Amino acid sequence: MIPVQYRDPETEEILERRYEDGTPSIGARVKIGFGEFEVLYRWRCVPTSCIVYVRRAAVRRWEQVAA
């Protein structure tokens, strides 16, 4: 388990901090709070911690139909 910080790429705001089994891959979708975000890039990933920049994921077509 390594500590991961999820950050907004424009404001550097820390959206969430949590422990993960591994670092999320670029392009992966992660849940932060009640939203879904897409991993843009990782920065300073070392075996003991990682900073991950994310953006809000686009709503999928089937989610729009269900709403």
C-alpha positions in Angstrom: 0.0 0.0 0.0 1.3 3.4 -1.0 -0.1 6.9 -0.3 -1.5 8.5 -3.4 -2.5 12.2 -3.7 -5.1 13.0 -6.3 -4.8 16.6 -7.6 -6.4 19.0 -9.9 -3.9 19.9 -12.7 -5.0 23.6 -13.0 -5.2 24.6 -9.4 -2.9 22.0 -7.7 -5.8 21.4 -5.2 -5.5 18.1 -3.4 -8.8 16.4 -4.2 -8.2 13.3 -2.1 -5.4 11.4 -0.3 -5.7 7.6 0.2 -3.7 4.4 0.3 -3.8 2.3 -2.9 -2.4 -1.2 -3.7 -0.5 0.4 -6.6 -0.3 3.5 -8.7 -3.3 4.1 -11.0 -2.4 3.9 -14.7 -2.7 6.8 -17.0 -6.2 6.9 -18.6 -7.7 4.8 -15.7 -10.9 6.0 -14.1 -11.0 6.5 -10.3 -13.8 7.4 -7.9 -13.1 10.5 -5.8 -16.0 11.4 -3.5 -19.2 11.0 -5.6 -17.5 11.8 -8.9 -15.5 9.8 -11.5 -12.2 11.1 -12.6 -9.7 10.2 -15.3 -5.9 9.9 -14.6 -4.0 12.4 -16.8 -0.5 11.8 -15.6 1.6 10.8 -12.5 4.3 12.9 -11.0 7.0 12.0 -8.5 6.0 8.3 -8.3 8.4 6.5 -6.0 7.9 3.2 -4.1 6.7 5.2 -1.1 4.3 7.7 -2.6 2.8 9.1 -5.7 1.1 12.3 -6.9 -1.6 11.7 -9.6 -3.3 14.5 -11.6 -6.9 13.9 -12.6 -9.7 15.6 -14.5 -13.5 14.9 -14.2 -14.3 12.1 -16.6 -16.8 12.6 -19.4 -20.2 11.2 -18.7 -20.7 7.9 -20.6 -23.6 7.6 -23.0 -25.4 4.9 -21.0 -25.2 7.1 -17.9 -27.0 10.0 -19.7 -29.8 7.7 -20.8 -30.3 6.4 -17.3 -30.6 9.9 -15.8 
